[in-house]
Amino acid sequence: MARLDSAGDVLLAGPAVRAVAGDGERDVVMLCGPQGAPAAALLPGVTEVLTWAAPWIVDPAPPVTADHLQALQDLVADADVDRAVILTSFHQSPLPLALQLRLAGVEFIAGASVDFAGSLLDVRLKPGEDFPEDQPEAERALTIARAAGYELPDGDPGLLRVRDVPDVTDLVCTDPYVVVHPGAAVPARAWPAERHRATVDLLADAGHRVVVTGGPGERELTAYVAGEHGLDLGGRTDLRGLSGILAGAEVLISGNTGPAHLSAAVGTPVVSLFSPVVPALRWAPYGVPVELLGDQNAPCRGTRARNCPVPGHPCLADVAPEEVAEAVERLAHRVPSLSSRREKRNA
């Protein structure tokens, strides 16, 4: 199987991976980009992870050279792959990868493509004809796997899951806590840091213990957001360790970024500060209670912008810390808001 982009996208492929793996009778080799490979290692059903930076996916893109393309073909051939399911989002084509897989000797390839695929795909789904584009990304991926002939094992509800969630009580102790993850790989999806910090203060005043998480490059951000009232764990865990922190949390506060999907995979509700540069119907946290905050009809809607094209970033900057703190209380007490109910009806 292949999913060449981010960790969040790979986590959303989890149900499709389990369908291909079946009840363990099939080995699943997962081909990922550098950002997604750590997430693939957490997915039940994955037996091996191959990492390769696709020039049409990774930003900044590696140069297209014969050596770089040959490296992919060698990886695939050495793994003895004979069938491939290529998972893509609506704006991506499976055809560049399908061509490389053919040259590596893969005999059967399935994917979804709006373009004529010729002999590159043995199973081609046409988005908009064979399945609707407006559906959760996890269901889109599962649809592609099913078209290739794979079904979820009996009793598998098709939710996100990860394996080997670690015990992290040495980091967070055993008292209840709320996680705040202020970072985002894409600036357009980030809520202002000062709003995160104010939310930490509000939650602490309300009696919540707050844990702030982030990657090694976000230590300055997490230290600022944690302030005097939060436990700063910035840079102190890898993705697997973060799964343990999220599994023990009451609620996660996050933008539409990878940790939101990791939270869904361990069953933890999410206050989602969701920038509408991509559709919430497709990329909101899947299968867990969600409070969706942010103007989903803002002018940036559907632009896929990395940097906000609207001065002031109003889709998220207009969300007040008080709104986030109230959403945490609703999720912590399992009281659905109007926005949560509306999202569920529209899903």
Beta strands, then each sheet from edge to edge (+ up, - down):
strand 1: 2-3
strand 2: 28-32
strand 3: 46-51
strand 4: 83-85
strand 5: 108-112
strand 6: 123-125
strand 7: 178-181
strand 8: 210-212
strand 9: 230-232
strand 10: 251-255
strand 11: 270-273
strand 12: 290-293
sheet 1: 1+ 2+ 3+
sheet 2: 4+ 5+ 6+
sheet 3: 9+ 8+ 7+ 10+ 11+ 12+
end
